[in-house]
Amino acid sequence: MTHPNFTQLCWRAFAAMIATLLNDFIPLILERLHDNYACLYNCLFVSKSWCNVAVGILWQSPFTRNIQAANPSLLVSYLKCLSDENKLELHKMGLETLWMHSSTMFDYPLYLEHLTDFDLRALLLALYPDIDPRTELVVFTLLVRMFMDRSRRLRKLELHYGNDYFATDIYRLCAQRHSQLEYMSISMHHSNPYTLGHLDDEISTLLTNQKGQLKYFGMWHANEHMRAIMNALLKQKSSIETVEFCFCAFDVNSLIIWVKQFPHLLKLIFDNCRGVPPNIDESLDGMMMINGYATSNSTRIVLTRVMQI
């Protein structure tokens, strides 16, 4: 006859094993619901472990769903996460900061994986519609630095706003902290001769430091000075699938040699770029074919890879 204490011990061990398995599988289960926000919000109230997982998923890419309603409450939550020193800086600039003194339940920047400056700026202007450009840049810079410093894993980065000094500092911090980017889109629009070299170096370092997961790279408003960036991008040629250039300038011979070095490139886009001939596919030895031209008011060439049968 089985001793009662032994039976109880077995049941406790079984219950502990089930609890461990559930804790291991909860993230996998909830990750499949990453687009079902209503379901994820309901998971917040199931248990502490479910809440922690659901919060992490909800705050991976929060800008998209909030920007549709121009809901600045998201930005308020992030501003509360700034350091006391940063909050004091905003207060001295005349911004309303009373609500910043309350704390948040979670360190929300920790979970951010997708950073898009267009959406961040839109929410900032929705919260402070009368903000002047200088103050706007300061607030924007403080937020982006916080994201770069505290995000556990940044997967998507879009930065097209700011000045050169801001951008150089941000790219340097990103290169130090994030090496698993999958999507990167940047602009050199604000660059001037005095800071262009430094900006070029920091972006090149960021690209070189990536660990083979970068699939998309986009570059805006660059010219022949981006040669170091182009060379650094070759370090990611085993993973890159799409490259897009907008308002850039090229030496066509160097460009063709560069393109041929990407074995897995599926799509190459030139949007209003100088130095790119309309028949560039003829120089690529059948590697890629033109799949689309631009409309009447723009010059856009889309090349797709020719699949070998």
N, C-alpha and C positions, 0 to 999 in steps of 0.2 A: 504494500500500500504506500502511495506517495505521501510524503510528509507535507502538511499544509503550508509550512514555511517555504518549502522548496517550490511549491506551486506558485506562491505569491512572488517569490524571487524571479521565477520564469516569466510571469506576467509583467513584472516591472521591467525586466530586461527587454521583453518584447515591445512594451510601450515606449521605452527609451529608444530602441532601434527604429521604430516607426516615426517617432518625433524627429530623430536625426535625419532619416530619409526625406521626410517632408521638408525640413529646413534646407536640405541640399537641393531639392527639386523645386521649391517655391520660386527662386529666381528664374529658373528655366521656364516654368509655367507662366509666370506673370510677364516675362519678356515677350512672349508670343502675343500678349494683349497690349503691346506698346501703343497701338493706334486706337484702342478702345478706352478712351479716357473715363467714360462713365463707370466702366467695370473697375478700372484701376482706383478711382476715387472710392468706390465701395470697399475695396480691399484695405483701405486705410483704417477701417473700423473693425477688421476681423481679429487681429492680434498685433502685438508689438513687432514681431518679426515680419509679418505681412506688410505692416505699415512702413517699416524701414525699406523694404524692397520696392514697394509701390512708389514711395517718394523718390527714390533714386531713379526710377524709370520715368516718372512724370517730369522730372527736372533735367533730363538728358538734353532735350531740345524743346524748351518751353516757349521760345519766341514766336514760332510759326502760328500756333493756335491763339496766342494772345494778341498778336499784331492784327489779326483779322478783325478783332473788335476794338482795336486801339486801347487795350486795357492796361493802364499804367500800374496797376496793383502789383504786377510781376516785378516791375522795376523797384517799387517800394521795398519789396522783400529783399532784393539784392542790395539796395542802399543800406538797409539795416545791418547787412553783413560786413560793411566797410569797417575799417579800424577806427578807433576813437580819434586818432590823429587826422584821418581823412575826413571824418564827419565835421571836425572842428574847422578844417580848411573850407568845406562847403558852407558852413555857417558864416565864416568871415567874408565869404563872397556874396552873402545876402540871400542864400537859398533857405527856404523853409525846412528846418531839420528837426522839429519837435518830435515828429513821429519816428525819427531814427533812433531815439533813445530806448525804445522797446526792443527786446531781443526776439530772435526767431527760434522755432523749435529745432530746426535743422540747419546745418551749414550748406545752404543751397548751392553755392558756387562749386562745391566739391563734386557735384554730380554732372555738371555741364559738359556735354560732349560736342555740341554744335554751336559755334559762335559766328553770328552773322551781323556785321556792323550796320547794315541797312535797317534791320529790324530793331536793333538796339537803339539807334538814333531816333527811329519813329516813336518808340515808347518814351524816350527821353523828352522829345518835343511834345508828346501828349501829356506828360506829367508837368512839364514846365514850358507852356506854349510861348511865354514872353522871354525866354532865356536868351541872353546875348551870345554871339558866336564864341567869344573867348571862354566864357563860363561853361558853355556847352562842351567845348573841347576838353576842359579840365575834368568835368564830371565823366565824360566819355572815357578819358584816359585812365582815371581812377578805377572805373568799373572793369575795363579791359585788362588792366594790370592785375586786378584781383582775380579775374577769371584765369589768366595765364598762370598765376602763382598757386592757386588753390584747386583748380580742376584736376581730378585724378587722371583722366584720360581724355584729351581733346582729339576728336576724330575729324571734325569739319571746321575749317577756318576760312572766313571771308573777311578781308580787311581792305576797304577802299576809301576810307575816310581818315583824316588826320593830317598832321604835318610831318616833315621829315624827321625831326628830333623825336617826336612821339613814336613814329613808326620804327625807327632804328632801335629804340629802347625796347619796344614790344617784341620785335622779331628776335632780338637777343635773348629776352626772357623766354620766349616760346622755344627757341633752339635748346635752351638749357633744360626745359621741363617736359617737352612733348616730342616724342619720337615715333608716334603711331598714327600720324595723320593719314586719312584716306582721301580727303578732298581739301584742296587749297586753291583759293582765288585771291589775287592781290593786285594792287594798282601802284604804279610809279608816277601817278599824275602830278603829285605835289613836289616831286624831286627837283632839287636845284644842284648846280655843279659842286657846291661846297659840301653837301651831305650825300650826294649820289653814290660815291664810292663806299661810304660806310654802310649805307642801306643795302647796296649790292652785296657786300660782304656778309651782312647778317642774314639776308635771305638765302644766300648760297650755303651758309653754314646750317641753316634750318633744313634745307633740302638734303644736304649731305648726311645729316644726323638721322634722317628717317630710316626706319627698319623694314623697308620693303613692303609697305602696305598702301602707299600712295597710288590711287587709281586715276584721280582727276587733278589736273593742274591748269589754272587759268591765269593769264597775265594781261594787264591793261596798261595802256599808255607807256610803253617801253620802247627803247630804240637800240642802237648798236651797243649801248653800255650794258645791256643785259647778257653779254656773252658769258660772264662768269656764272650767272644764274642758269643759263642754258647748259653749260658744262656740268654744273652741279645736278641738274635734273637727270642727266645721263646716269647718275648713280642709282636712280630709281627706275631704270629702263625695264627691269624684270617685272615690275608691277603696273607701270603706267598704261592705261587703256585709252584715255581721252586727254588731249591737250587743246586748249583754246587760247588764241591770241586776239585781242581787240585793240585797235588803234596803235599797233606796233609797227616798227620799221625793221627790215631785214636786208641782208646781203643774200641774194637768192642762192648762190653757189654754196655758201656755208650752211644755209638752211637745209638744202637738199642732203648734204653729207650728214647733217645732224639727224634728220628724220629717219634716214636709213638705218640708224643704229638702235632703233626701238623695235624689238622683235614681237612685242605684244600690243603695239599701238593699234587700236580699232577705229578711232575717229580723230581727225585733225581739223580744226576750224580756224579760219582766218576771217576776222570781221573788221572791215575797213583798215586793212594793213597795207603799208607801202612796201614795194619790192617783191611782192608775191605775184608772179605771172598767172593769168587765168588758166593756162595749160600746164600748171606745175606738175600734174600727174604724169605727164609724158617724160619727165626727168626722174621719176621714181622707179623705173624699171618694172612696172607692173605691180608694185607693192601696194599702191592705193589708187583708187579711182574717185573722180569728182562725182559727188552724189547730190549736189545742190549748189545753185548760184544765188546771188542776192536779188533783192527786189530792186525797183528802179531808183530808189533813193539811198541805197547803201551797197557796199561791195562785200559780199559774204561768200566765201568758198568753203564748202564742206567736203572733206575727203574721207572715205571709209576704206577699210582694209579689204583687199581682194582675197577671198577665201580660196585656198588651193583644194582642188578635188583629187 
